[in-house]
Amino acid sequence: MRLRDPAGRVLHLGYCTNVHPAEDLRGVVAQLDEFAVPVRERLDAPVLGLGLWLAAPVAAELAADPAGRRRLRRELDARGLEVVTLNGFPYRSFQDPVVKHAVYQPDWTSRERLSYTLDLARVLADLLPADAVRGSVSTLPLAWREPWDTGMAGRAARRLDELAKRLAGIEAATGRVIRVGFEPEPGCVIETTAQAAARLAGVDTDRLGICLDLAHLACAWERPADALRTLWGAGLPLVKVQLSAALESAEPAALREYAEPRFLHQTRNPDGAAADDLGQALAAGLPAPWRVHYHVPLHLRPEPPLSATTGVLREALAELVAHGECDHYDVETYTWNVLPPAHRPRTSQELAAGIAAELAFARDQLHRLGVHP
């Protein structure tokens, strides 16, 4: 969906398709009809934005096939869908039965991660609407924190230098600006905005910046205003914002039904106590209150004593809209299919309805801040 902020700037709002498991081009196109079109129709939106996730093999296939990129663009246009951003964090197999730490591989010390990200940038340059100012690709925050040493940091820095140069080459060849945003996440080399400012000092900020995930920000117990001042003070642009909410509770036992085998649910308390997964936090008796890296649907309120960090989301949106610092907003709740059974969608129609309700919630929050169609 296209909206305008109080200053008249265009904002793009969509949802991230990493909630769907398709990992070949046929499956990607099929999910447009199964999910994206019904979401658009439920919202009565002339155009729906997608934060498209393309697994590495699909990205490589499309990057090598200009005709294939044109066909995908036609498929999107025919359905009233547009893409200004791609999710380049998961490399592949993101909806496998067990993902956990595998999502951080390959990391930014590897050429595979660089190649994948450049493939996505090439694809996005041809998918962008003609009037879009720029495109964005989100990616992981360098690597999981262990192992990490000066040698790995040096290799990653060289990859980022090459990434920026190759993005400039894509712009020269296509006329389209593509930026890459590194997404701070609990447990990673870059977990907080302060770490982002330190680890990314010296990068080409015309091409590289931050993808700010608001559930991750909440799990780090960072105040949005302080976090944004840190990023702006470091000169790091906000390439993209992922609208998400984490679980919170002062009674950890109530979180047991959310401990599940597919995704990593890093758990933090405000004093810095940490566990790398919810099950570990429960076993260790981490002092409460907890915030858990478990993306919960934006429009739903977990049953007490659980809550969601939608307050952090609202605070962040107020700061972002007031400063006009970001134009790509992506609802990213990839956990629909691992919610406790009572809350889990049973059909594709129910999932589409849930995604539409999240987007309506996000749109309403932006409307309250003076953002309108």
N, C-alpha and C positions, 0 to 999 in steps of 0.2 A: 504494500500500500504506500502511496505517496502522500505525504503530509507537508505542511509548511509551518515553520516555527514563527514566533511573533515578529521576527525580523524579515520574514518572507523567504527564508532559505528552505530548500527542499530537503525533507528527511525521508529516508526509505525505511519502511518497517516490514519485516517478513518473518518467516519461521524457518528454522534449520532442519534440513531433511536427514540429519544423521540419526533421527528416531526411526527411520526406515532401513531395512537390511539390504536393499538392492546393491549389488556390486558388479553388475555388467550394464551395458548401455540399454539393452532391452528392458531390464528391470527398472532402470532409472526413469525411462519414458513411461513404463506401466504405472509407476507410483504417482506420476503426475495426474493420471486419470483417477486412480484409486483414492488419492488423498488430497492433492493440491487443489484440483478443480472443485471438489465438494467443499473444501475450506473456503475458497474464494466465494462460492455461491452462498454459503451460510452467512458470510460477512457482507454480502451484496456489494462487493468491491469490483470495480471495473478491471483492476489489475491487482494481482497478489504478488508480493515479493517472496522469493525463495532464497534462503541461505543454503545453496546446493552443496551437498557432500558427494564427492566423487572419489571412490576408492582408487588407489594408485594405478591399478591396471587400466581402469576406465580413463583416468586422466591422461595416461601415456598414450592410449589409443586415440583419444580425441586430439591431443597435442600434435600428433603426427598426421592428422587427417583433416585438412581445412574443409573439405566437403562435409565431413561428419559433424564438424562444429556448426556449419551453416544449417544442416538438417536439424540438429538439436535446437538451434535458435528458432527455426520455423515451428518446431513442436511446441516450444514455450509460447511463442507469439499467438499461435492458433488457439491456445487455451487461456489467454489472458494472464500469463505469468511472466515475470521478469526476474532477472538475476543480476544483482550488483555486487554480491559477496559470495565467496565460497568458504566452506569450513575445511581447512587443510590440517587440522589437528590429528584426527585418526587416519592412519595410513591405509588400513584395510581391516576387514573382519571385526568391525566395531559392534555388531550385534551378535557376535558369537556367544555360546553359552558361558564362557569365561573370558573376560578381557583383562581386568585388573591392570598390572604394570605393563602389559604388552602394548597398551595404547601409547606409551612413550617411546616406542621403537618404530623405525629408526629415529635417532635424535639428531640434533644439529651439529654433531661432530662428524656426521656421515654424509657422503655424496648422495646417497639415496634420498635423504630428506631434502637436500637442495634440489635435486632433479624433480622430485614430486612437486615441490612448491612452484618451480618454474613451469612445469607442465600445467599446473592449475592457472598460473598467471596467463599463459598463452591461450588457454581455453577461455578464460574470463574476458580477455580482450575482445573476443568475437561474440560473446554472449551479452555484453553490456548493451543496454538500450542506447540508441544514438545520442540522446540528450543527457545521458548520465555524466556527471562531472568526473567520476573516477570509479574504480573498482577496488575491492579489498579481499584479502585472503587472510584468515586467522590461522595461527600455527602454535605449536607447543612452546613453552617457556624454556627453550634450549634443551633441557633434558630432565630426567628424574635426578634428584640431588645426589644419589650415590650410584656408581662412583663418579666423582668429579674432581679434577685436579687441574693444575696450570696447563698441562699438555692438552687436555680436553678443551679447556677454555680457549687456548690458542687456536686449535682446529676449528672450533665453532666460530671464533671471530673471523677467520679467513673465509668460512662459508658465508657469513653475513655480508662481508665485503663483496664477494662474488655475486651474491644474491642481488645486492643493490645495483651493481653494474649491469647485470643481465636484465633487471627490471627496467633500467634506463634504455637498454637496447630494445626491449619490447615496446616501450613508448615511442622510440624513434621509428620503429618499423610500422606501428599500427596507429599512432596518434592517441592511444589510450593510456591513461595513468592507472597503474595498478600498485597498491601499497600492501605491505604485509604487516600484520599485527601480531606481536608475541603476547600470549595469554597467560598472565600470572595464575598459578594454581598451587594449592597446598601440596607440600612435599617435593616440589620441583626446585631446580636451581634458582628460578625466579618465582617466589611465592608471594611476596609483598610488593607494593609500589616502590618502597625504598630499595628493594633488591633490583627491581626493574631499572630504576634510575642508575644504580651502580653498575649492573651487569651490561647494560646497553649504552653506557656512555661512549660517545664517539661514533655511533652508527650514523649512517646517512638518513637523517630524519625527513628528507624529502620522499623517501621510499619506505622506510621502516618505522614502526611505532608500536602502539599497544592495542591489543584487543582486551577490553575490560569486561570480564565476566562478573556479574553482580553477586552471584552466589559465592564465587571464590572470594570476592572482596569481603563479603559478610563473614565467611569462615575464617578469614585472617583477622577478624574483629577490627577492621579499619573503618574509620568514619569517612564517608564519601567525600566530604569537603576537604579533609586533610589529605586523602589519597590523591585527589585531583590536583591539589596544589603541589604535591610532590612531583607528579608527572609533568605538570606544566612548568614547574621550576627547572626540571631537567630538560625541557625542550622536546619531550617525547609526544608526538601527536597521537590523539585517540583515533585510530583507524576504524574501529568498530566497537560497538557495545553489545554484549550478549545479555538479554533480559532474562534473568533466572533468579530463583529463590532457593535457599537452602533450608534444611530442617533445623529447628532449635528446640531445646528442652532443658528444663532444670531437673527433670526426673528421667534419667537415662534408661531405666528399665522399660519405659514406654516406647523406646526406639527399637526394641528387639525384632519386631516384625519387618523392619526395614533393612536388616542385615541380610544380604543376598549375595550370590556367588558371581554375578557377572561383572559389576563395576566396583572400582575402588571408592570407598566412602570415607575420605579423610576426616578426622574429627579433631576439633580444637576447642579449648576453653579460653576465656579472656585473659588468663594469667600466663598463657603460653604453653600449657600442658597439651601434648599432642599424641595422636595415634594415627597410623597410616591407613587403618580401616576401621569401620564401625565395630566389627566383631572383636578386634583387638582392644578397642576402647572399652567395650563392655566387659571383656575378660580382665582388663587391668584395673577397672574401677576408677577411671579417669575422673578427677573432681568436676562436678557440674558448676555452672550450666555448660551445655555443649552446643556447638554449631557443627553440622554434619554436611559434608559435600555430597548432598543427595538432592538433585534438582527436583522440586515438587511443582506440580501445575500451578501457574501463577494465580489463577482465579479461585482455587480451592483452599479452604482453611483446614489444615490438619486438625484432627480431634484432640482437644486438651487431654493431657498436659503438653501436647506438642503444639508448635507454632511454626510459622515460616518467616523468613527474613524479608518479607515484602516491604517492611518499613525502610530497610536499607535501600531497596530498589527505588522507592518513592523519593527518598532523600537524594539519591544519585541522579535520578531524572531531573529533579528540580535544579540541581547544580549544572547539569549538562545543558539543559535547555536555556538556562539563564546566560550561560557563557557561549552558546552556539558552537561548541567545540567538536561535535560529531554528527555525521549525517547518515550513518549506517547502524540500524538497530535490528537485532535478530533475536526472536524468542527461541531459546535453546533448552527445551525440556526433552532430553533423550531417554529419560528413564520411565516413560509411560508403561512399557512392557515388563518392567520389574517392580512396579508398585505392588504393595500388598494386595492380595486377590480381591478384596472388597472394593478397591479403588481402580483396579486395572481394567482398561477397555477390553471387551470381549470380541468386538468386531471392528473391521476397518471403518465402518460408519461411526461407531462410538469414538474411535480415535480421532477421526476427522472433526467430529463435534467438539471434542476436548481441545484440539489445537485451535479451532476457530474461537472457542471461548477464551483461551489464553490471549490470542491476538486482540480480541475485543477488549479484554481487560487492559492490555498494554496501550491500545488506542485510547481508551477512556482516561488512563492516567496521563497520557500526553495531552489530551484535550483539556484537562483541568489546568494544565500549565500554559495554555494558550496556543497549542499546536492543533491545527485543523486541516482538513482536506484542501 
